[in-house]
Amino acid sequence: MKTSNYLNIANKWITDLANQGKSLNTLKTYKNALKVFYEYLQNQEIEEITQEALINFKNDLTEQKSNGKVKISTINTRIITLNKFFKENGEPELKLKVEKEQRKHVLDNVLSLTDYNRLLRWAEKLGMERESLIMQTLVGTGIRISELEFFTVEALSKLKNKRNNKGLEIKNKGKTRKVYPPKKLVNDLLNYAKKNGIEEGVIFQGRDPNKMLDKTLIWKNLKYIAGRARVSKAKTHAHSFRHLFALEYLDRPNANISQLADILGHSNLETTRIYLTETSAQQQKDVESVAESIERKMKELNRK
C-alpha cells in the first residue's frame, strides 16, 4: 500500500465502520491508532508501507514504552487496529504480533457494597437524585455507562406491563441483547421522570433533552460524590459499578457464568448463546435475586 493512498483508505474504512454501527469510543480508538501510524510514516518519509515499515513502527512504540511514554496496552491497541485495517483492506500479509502482557489475576479498585452504600447515602445528602439513580441502574443491571441511553420512558413503561415484559433491548458494538431491570428500579426511574417532567426519550437527559447526559459529566459528578463520601475516587471508574453487579451475581449459589456473560454482553462468548436454555423469565428472576441480595446486605450495613 502506498503511503499517499493510506489516508484516503483509512478515512473510508472509518466511515464504513461508523455505518456498521461501531460505537463512538471504538471509532475514536481506531482513528487515533491510524493517525499515530500515519504521522510515523510522514516523519520517516516512508513512501511504501511494507512489513519492514510496520516492524520498525512497533520497535519505535516499544522504545517509547521503555521511556515510560506509552503503555503496553496502548501499543497492543494500535497493533490490533492496524492488523484489522490491513486485513480488511486487502493487505492481510501486513501483520504484527501483539506484545505479551502480564495477565491480572485480581480486579483492581473494585467497589465494595460498603462503598456503594456510602455513595448512595451521600448522593441523597447532596440532593443528587439523578446520580443516585444512575448508580442504581448500573449496579442493578450490569450495563455499560454508554448503555444508559436505552433507558427511555417508552422502554421502561413497556417493562411495567408483565405480559409484554420481554426485557429492555440494548444495542452496542454491533450486537443486540436484552437486560432485565429489577421492578423497583423501573418504578423509581419512571417516578423520577414524572417528577421532572420527562414525558419521553432518555431518562438521564443532558442539556439537549433528546440526548443522554454527557458521560464525562456523569463521571465528574460521581467522583465528586466519592470525594464527599470518602470513597476512593480510583474505585469510581468506568466499570466499577458493572464489576460490582458481576461479583454479586456470581456470589449466589449455582451462579451461571455463561448467563452472566450473556447479561453483560461479552462478545467473546456470543457464540454460546444458542446453547443457553435459560428463559427471559429466568433471567428476570436472576436479576431480581441480585437486587434483593444487594438490598438485604445494605439494610444490614445501615443497622450497624
C-alpha positions in Angstrom: 0.0 0.0 0.0 1.3 3.5 -1.0 1.6 6.0 1.9 0.0 8.5 -0.4 -3.2 6.4 -0.6 -3.2 5.4 3.1 -5.1 8.4 4.5 -8.0 8.2 2.0 -8.3 4.4 2.5 -8.2 4.9 6.3 -10.9 7.6 6.3 -13.2 5.5 4.1 -12.6 2.5 6.4 -13.6 4.5 9.5 -16.7 5.8 7.7 -17.7 2.2 6.7 -17.3 1.1 10.4 -19.4 4.0 11.5 -22.2 2.9 9.1 -21.9 -0.6 10.5 -22.9 0.8 14.0 -19.5 0.8 15.7 -19.5 2.8 18.9 -18.0 6.3 19.0 -15.4 5.2 21.5 -14.3 2.4 19.2 -14.1 4.7 16.2 -12.1 7.2 18.3 -9.6 4.5 19.3 -9.2 3.3 15.7 -8.8 6.9 14.4 -6.1 7.6 16.9 -4.1 4.5 16.1 -4.3 5.1 12.4 -3.3 8.8 12.9 -0.2 7.8 15.0 0.9 5.4 12.3 0.4 8.0 9.6 2.5 10.5 11.5 5.2 7.9 11.8 5.2 7.3 8.1 5.4 11.0 7.4 8.2 11.6 9.9 10.2 8.7 8.4 9.4 9.7 4.8 8.2 6.2 4.0 6.6 6.0 0.6 5.6 2.3 0.6 4.0 0.6 3.6 5.8 -2.8 4.0 6.2 -5.4 6.7 9.6 -3.8 7.5 8.0 -0.4 8.0 5.4 -2.0 10.3 8.2 -3.7 12.4 10.1 -0.5 12.7 6.9 1.3 13.8 6.4 -1.4 16.5 10.1 -1.0 17.6 9.5 2.7 17.9 6.5 2.1 20.1 8.5 -0.3 22.2 11.2 2.2 22.7 8.6 4.8 23.8 7.3 2.2 26.3 10.8 1.7 27.8 10.9 5.5 28.3 7.5 5.5 30.0 5.8 7.4 27.2 3.2 4.7 26.3 1.7 1.7 28.0 1.8 -1.8 26.6 -2.0 -1.8 26.4 -1.7 1.2 24.1 0.8 -0.5 21.9 -1.4 -3.6 21.5 -4.4 -1.4 20.8 -2.5 0.2 17.9 -1.2 -3.1 16.6 -4.7 -4.7 16.7 -6.2 -1.8 14.9 -3.5 -1.8 12.2 -3.9 -5.6 11.7 -7.6 -5.2 11.3 -7.2 -2.3 9.0 -4.8 -4.0 6.6 -6.7 -7.3 6.6 -10.0 -5.6 5.7 -8.3 -3.5 3.0 -6.7 -6.3 1.0 -3.3 -6.4 2.7 -3.5 -9.4 5.2 0.2 -10.1 4.9 0.9 -6.8 6.7 0.5 -8.0 10.3 2.3 -7.6 13.6 2.3 -9.7 16.8 0.9 -8.1 19.9 3.2 -7.6 22.9 2.9 -10.1 25.7 1.1 -8.5 28.6 1.1 -10.0 32.1 -2.4 -11.1 32.9 -4.1 -9.6 36.0 -5.4 -12.2 38.4 -7.4 -9.7 40.5 -9.7 -6.8 39.8 -8.1 -3.5 40.9 -10.0 -0.8 42.5 -13.4 -2.6 42.8 -16.2 -1.0 44.7 -17.5 -3.0 47.7 -21.1 -2.9 48.9 -20.0 -0.7 51.8 -18.5 1.8 49.2 -21.7 1.6 47.2 -23.8 2.2 50.2 -21.8 5.3 51.2 -22.1 6.7 47.7 -25.8 6.4 47.7 -26.2 7.9 51.1 -24.1 10.8 50.2 -25.8 11.3 46.9 -29.1 11.6 48.9 -27.5 14.1 51.3 -26.2 16.2 48.4 -29.6 16.1 46.7 -28.2 14.4 43.7 -31.1 12.1 42.9 -30.1 11.7 39.3 -26.7 10.5 40.1 -28.0 8.1 42.7 -30.4 6.6 40.1 -27.5 6.3 37.6 -25.5 4.3 40.1 -28.5 2.1 41.0 -29.1 1.5 37.3 -25.5 0.4 36.7 -25.3 -1.8 39.7 -28.9 -3.2 39.2 -28.3 -4.3 35.7 -24.6 -4.5 34.9 -24.8 -2.3 31.9 -22.1 -0.1 30.5 -22.5 3.6 31.2 -22.9 4.3 27.5 -25.9 2.0 27.5 -27.9 4.3 29.8 -29.3 5.9 26.7 -31.5 2.9 26.1 -33.3 3.6 29.4 -36.1 5.6 28.0 -39.6 6.5 29.3 -41.1 4.4 26.5 -38.9 1.4 27.1 -39.4 1.4 30.8 -43.2 1.9 30.5 -43.4 -1.3 28.5 -41.5 -3.2 31.2 -44.2 -2.3 33.7 -46.6 -4.5 31.7 -45.9 -8.0 32.9 -47.3 -9.6 29.8 -45.1 -7.5 27.5 -42.0 -7.7 29.6 -39.5 -9.2 27.2 -36.6 -7.3 28.6 -35.0 -4.0 27.6 -33.2 -4.1 24.3 -29.6 -2.8 24.3 -27.7 -2.3 21.1 -23.9 -1.9 21.4 -20.8 -2.8 19.5 -22.9 -4.1 16.5 -24.8 -6.5 18.7 -28.2 -6.6 20.4 -29.0 -8.1 23.8 -31.7 -7.9 26.4 -31.4 -6.8 30.0 -34.0 -7.2 32.8 -34.0 -4.2 35.2 -35.4 -5.0 38.7 -39.0 -3.9 39.1 -38.2 -1.5 41.9 -35.6 0.2 39.7 -38.1 0.6 36.8 -40.6 2.2 39.1 -38.1 4.5 40.7 -36.9 5.7 37.2 -40.4 6.3 35.9 -41.3 8.2 39.1 -38.1 10.3 38.7 -39.1 11.0 35.1 -42.6 12.0 36.0 -41.4 14.3 38.9 -39.0 16.1 36.5 -41.4 16.4 33.6 -39.7 13.9 31.4 -42.5 12.5 29.3 -40.5 10.8 26.6 -37.0 9.9 25.5 -34.0 9.2 27.7 -34.4 9.3 31.4 -31.0 10.8 32.1 -31.2 13.8 29.8 -28.5 16.3 29.1 -29.0 20.0 28.1 -30.4 18.7 24.9 -33.5 16.7 26.1 -33.1 14.4 23.0 -29.6 13.3 24.1 -28.2 11.5 27.1 -26.3 13.3 29.8 -22.6 13.5 28.7 -20.6 10.7 30.1 -17.7 13.0 31.2 -20.2 15.0 33.3 -21.6 11.8 34.8 -18.1 10.6 36.0 -17.2 14.1 37.2 -20.3 14.1 39.4 -19.8 10.6 40.6 -16.2 11.3 41.6 -17.4 14.4 43.4 -19.8 12.2 45.4 -17.0 9.7 46.0 -14.8 12.6 47.4 -17.5 13.7 49.8 -18.3 10.1 50.8 -14.6 9.3 51.4 -14.7 6.5 48.9 -11.5 6.2 46.8 -12.0 8.0 43.5 -9.9 5.4 41.8 -12.8 3.0 42.5 -15.2 5.2 40.7 -14.1 4.2 37.2 -15.9 3.2 34.0 -16.5 -0.4 35.0 -16.6 -0.2 38.8 -20.4 -0.5 39.2 -20.5 -3.1 36.4 -17.9 -5.2 38.3 -20.0 -4.9 41.5 -23.0 -6.3 39.7 -21.0 -9.2 38.3 -19.4 -10.1 41.6 -22.8 -10.1 43.3 -24.2 -12.2 40.5 -21.5 -14.8 41.0 -21.8 -14.7 44.7 -25.2 -16.5 44.5 -25.4 -20.3 44.8 -25.2 -22.1 41.5 -24.4 -18.9 39.6 -24.1 -19.5 35.8 -21.1 -17.7 34.4 -22.3 -18.2 30.8 -25.5 -16.4 31.7 -23.6 -13.6 33.3 -21.6 -13.2 30.1 -24.9 -13.1 28.2 -26.3 -10.4 30.5 -23.2 -8.3 30.3 -23.0 -8.7 26.5 -19.5 -10.1 26.4 -18.9 -10.7 22.7 -16.3 -13.4 23.1 -19.0 -15.7 24.4 -21.6 -14.6 21.9 -21.5 -17.9 20.1 -22.6 -19.8 23.2 -26.0 -18.1 23.3 -27.6 -20.9 21.2 -26.7 -23.4 23.9 -28.3 -21.4 26.7 -31.6 -22.8 27.7 -32.5 -20.2 30.4 -35.6 -18.2 29.5 -36.1 -14.5 29.7 -38.3 -15.0 32.7 -35.5 -16.8 34.5 -33.1 -14.0 33.6 -35.5 -11.6 35.1 -35.7 -13.8 38.2 -31.9 -13.9 38.4 -31.5 -10.1 38.3 -34.3 -9.7 40.8 -32.4 -12.1 43.1 -29.2 -9.9 42.7 -31.2 -6.8 43.5 -32.8 -8.4 46.6 -29.4 -9.6 47.8 -27.9 -6.1 47.5 -30.9 -4.5 49.3 -30.7 -7.0 52.1 -27.0 -6.5 52.6 -27.3 -2.8 52.5 -30.0 -2.9 55.2 -27.6 -4.8 57.3 -25.0 -2.2 56.7 -27.3 0.6 57.7 -28.2 -1.2 61.0 -24.5 -1.0 62.1 
